[in-house]
Amino acid sequence: MLWVLALAFGVGGSLLITLGFSGNFEREMQSALSSYKMVLNTLRMVDETGPVPDHSNLSQALMKLDSQGSGGWSAIRLGDEVSVLYEDNSIGLNLSESVPQQEGSADISVIEDIYGGKHIKISAYLSTAGDRLRLDQCYDISPLYTQRNEQLNTYRHVFIIMLLTGGVLTWALAFWLTRPLSALSEATKRFAQGDLDYRAEIRSQDELGVLTKNFNTMAEKLEENIVTIQDTAARQEAFMGNFAHEMKNPMTSIIGYAELIRGQMLDQREQMDAANYIFSEGKRLESLSVKLLDILVLKKNEVTLRPAKPSQIVGSMVQHLQRVYEEKGIVLRCRTEDGWCMLEPDLVKSLLVNLLDNARKSMDRGGNIFVVSEMTEDGCVIRVHDTGRGIPQEELSRITEAFYRVDKSRSRAQGGVGLGLALCNEIAKLHNGSLKFESRTGNGTCVTAYLKGGRI
């Protein structure tokens, strides 16, 4: 930018001064020629009326003209030998002995005096009766050169000041323009180093500000994606660990008891206990595989919803399980609202069974379970309230993860594998709905299933 500025200002200023000087010089030249012609014509007329051949009248006439300021220096010379008839050289000119080439032509040149002044010198022949006379005259143009030198000096000072000012302004402008880029570069570096929370500061609303804003938006999306990927990887790792753990315990028991039976070291009663334990652990593995298969199938397939009455599904399920729950000291009741909506009845039954089973496992010494079915504009809502031990607030966000159990030892002792709520969550999603959990430790839990398949 400085080079462009210097080149533009240098060429422009120099051209302006040069053109100005050339114009002034041309005007001075024309003025000198006009004055010279006037003197030449005057001398011709005087010479025609004066005595011949001494031409004394010419010297007197030229002296008068010089006294009137017709030129800066004058001389009349006789013939090519240049014998001087008259000369006024008070300013000490370094004379050039150039001779005009032909009659009627003038020799014009710029000469310098002993003081360094500049003059326009004009020489031409003066035709007279029988003699060749030459008239030389000089015109001072030193002010023209002095003016040009002053302009050049002023221009140099202005040029230097302008370059310094332009350099400072250019540096300030470059710093101001690149400061957001430096901040953006720092943000990309910090982001690449793993500081995903770092954001570039938006300093303006121009293109750089928009670029910074877009970078921050990209960084936020990228951070969300990275967090999601990390969370997914952690969940998958936890899933594989839990799955391996769930498989390891029953398989170890089955293999151990099978070895005892093969060794024929047990009596009939011990063999029966071992067989029963192998059977129960086998059923547990079967339940685990069935629920995992159900979750995988539900995630990959779409279900066909058909008209059904949620009140009928809830009522029949509660009636079917009431006696079983009463034997465990649990009172199971329901309240339903009549209406039709789009459901997959078998999946809704599976959802209700798992929710009721989780509610049952949360009670150590009996309690109450209350099921509510209500109609909504876009489907229905099924709520399961229990008076169990409740769920800590910090656990609520993870209870729909596969194999996740709030109380791992108690759930395993009750035969749970931590897949029930994961299955319920997939069933709700297939009905364009979701699960909502409300719980407080020691005060029970309320699970709400929003099923938005459509209302009839």
Salt bridges, closest charged atoms under 4 A:
ASP47 OD1 - HIS55 ND1 2.92
ASP80 OD1 - ARG132 NH2 3.39
GLU103 OE2 - ARG132 NH1 2.80
GLU112 OE1 - LYS118 NZ 3.45
ASP113 OD2 - HIS119 NE2 2.83
ASP131 OD2 - HIS55 NE2 2.51
ASP136 OD2 - ARG77 NE 2.83
ASP136 OD2 - ARG134 NH2 2.92
ASP140 OD1 - HIS119 ND1 3.76
ASP195 OD2 - ARG190 NH2 2.92
GLU201 OE1 - ARG203 NH2 3.73
GLU223 OE1 - ARG199 NH2 2.58
ASP231 OD2 - ARG235 NE 2.56
GLU246 OE1 - ARG284 NH2 2.98
GLU246 OE2 - ARG405 NH2 2.43
GLU246 OE2 - ARG412 NH2 3.31
GLU259 OE2 - ARG262 NH1 3.47
ASP273 OD2 - ARG269 NH1 3.88
GLU281 OE1 - ARG284 NH1 3.91
GLU286 OE1 - LYS283 NZ 3.02
ASP338 OD1 - LYS309 NZ 3.09
GLU344 OE2 - ARG306 NH1 3.44
ASP357 OD1 - ARG360 NH2 2.55
ASP357 OD2 - LYS361 NZ 3.06
ASP364 OD1 - ARG389 NH2 2.72
ASP364 OD1 - ARG410 NE 3.55
GLU374 OE2 - ARG335 NH2 3.82
GLU374 OE1 - ARG383 NH1 3.11
GLU401 OE2 - ARG235 NH1 2.57
GLU401 OE2 - ARG398 NE 3.29
ASP407 OD2 - ARG410 NH1 2.15
